[in-house]
Amino acid sequence: MISLDLEIKLLTSEDLSALLELDQDCFGGLWTKEGYQRELDSPNSDLLGLFSPVTNSRLLGMGCFWSILEEAHITILAVHPQYHRQGMGAALLYSLLKTACDRKMERATLEVRASNLGALSLYQKFGFKTAGLRRGYYQDNGEDALILWLSDLQHSKFQKTLDNWHTLVSHRLSKSSWHLLFK
């Protein structure tokens, strides 16, 4: 079986049009061009992109977190609908958490639609726990958001957990003929 390479890297202003296109495909225009540019320019924001040379280096997925004191606040995690259920979301989440650990973050948090069972399942697999609810959080339909937390990112036990996730993510991707080039 041939495996297809994937690469996750920090995005730059050169990736802005690809970000907008992926945002449109995934969310119907959640963030504006100016919003993404702010993320790219901010020293407190890490915006990662998932690329593959076999798709003409098209942006297949993205993930972002803000560094707020010792907390990584995950603001976006998206995979192009054509590539859902192939392990790419897990690869991006792993990379976000690894980056947060490398930046000495102590915890990670995010909000997710209460109805987004696929995302909830992914976050729970990575150890996130529900910490609260934001009623009517989503403006498009008034849906509630669950607040999820993952603590102890700097604990020695978490490094072992990251290593296990690396193996699990690699295995999951290989089932769909993908191979993530970890840096």
Residue pairs with C-beta under 8 A, 6 or more apart in sequence:
1 177
2 177
3 174
3 177
3 178
3 179
4 52
4 54
4 177
4 178
4 179
5 52
5 53
5 54
5 178
5 179
5 180
5 181
6 50
6 51
6 52
6 60
6 88
6 91
6 173
6 178
6 179
6 180
6 181
7 50
7 51
7 52
7 53
7 180
7 181
8 48
8 49
8 50
8 51
8 91
8 92
8 95
8 180
8 183
9 48
9 49
9 51
9 183
10 46
10 47
10 48
10 49
11 19
11 40
11 47
11 48
11 49
11 62
12 40
13 37
13 40
13 41
15 40
15 49
15 59
16 33
16 36
16 37
16 40
18 49
18 58
18 59
19 36
19 47
19 49
19 59
19 62
20 33
20 36
21 59
22 59
22 60
22 61
22 62
22 78
22 80
23 29
23 30
23 31
23 36
23 78
25 80
25 81
26 78
26 79
26 80
26 81
27 78
30 76
31 39
31 76
36 47
38 45
39 45
39 47
39 64
39 75
40 47
42 66
44 66
44 67
44 68
45 64
45 65
45 66
45 67
46 64
46 65
46 67
46 96
46 99
46 100
46 103
47 62
47 63
47 64
48 62
48 63
48 64
48 92
48 95
48 96
48 99
49 59
49 61
49 62
50 59
50 60
50 61
50 62
50 79
50 88
50 91
50 92
51 57
51 58
51 59
51 60
52 58
52 60
52 178
59 80
60 79
60 80
60 83
60 88
61 77
61 78
61 79
61 80
61 83
61 88
61 89
61 91
61 92
62 76
62 77
62 78
62 92
63 74
63 76
63 77
63 78
63 92
63 93
63 95
63 96
64 74
64 75
64 76
64 77
64 96
65 72
65 73
65 74
65 75
65 96
65 99
65 100
65 108
66 72
66 73
66 75
67 100
67 103
67 105
70 104
70 105
70 106
70 107
71 105
71 106
71 107
71 108
71 109
72 96
72 97
72 99
72 100
72 103
72 105
72 107
72 108
72 109
72 153
73 108
73 109
73 110
74 96
74 108
74 109
74 110
75 110
77 89
77 92
77 93
77 96
77 110
77 119
79 88
79 89
79 92
84 118
86 172
86 173
86 175
86 176
86 178
87 169
87 172
87 173
87 175
87 176
87 178
88 173
88 178
89 119
89 122
90 122
90 125
90 126
90 165
90 168
90 169
90 172
91 169
91 173
91 180
93 122
93 123
93 126
94 126
94 162
94 165
94 166
94 169
96 108
97 108
97 126
97 150
97 153
97 162
97 165
98 162
100 108
100 153
101 153
101 154
101 158
101 159
101 162
104 154
105 153
105 154
106 151
106 152
106 153
106 154
107 149
107 150
107 151
107 152
107 153
108 128
108 149
108 150
108 153
109 131
109 147
109 148
109 149
109 150
110 123
110 128
110 147
110 148
111 134
111 137
111 145
111 146
111 147
111 148
112 119
112 120
112 123
112 145
112 146
112 148
113 119
113 138
113 143
113 144
113 145
113 146
114 133
114 143
114 144
114 145
114 146
115 143
120 146
123 148
126 150
126 165
127 150
127 161
128 148
128 149
128 150
129 148
129 149
129 150
130 146
130 147
130 148
131 147
131 148
131 149
132 146
132 147
133 144
133 145
133 146
133 147
134 144
134 145
134 146
134 147
135 144
136 142
136 143
136 144
137 143
137 144
137 145
138 144
138 145
152 158
166 182
169 180
170 179
170 180
173 179
173 180
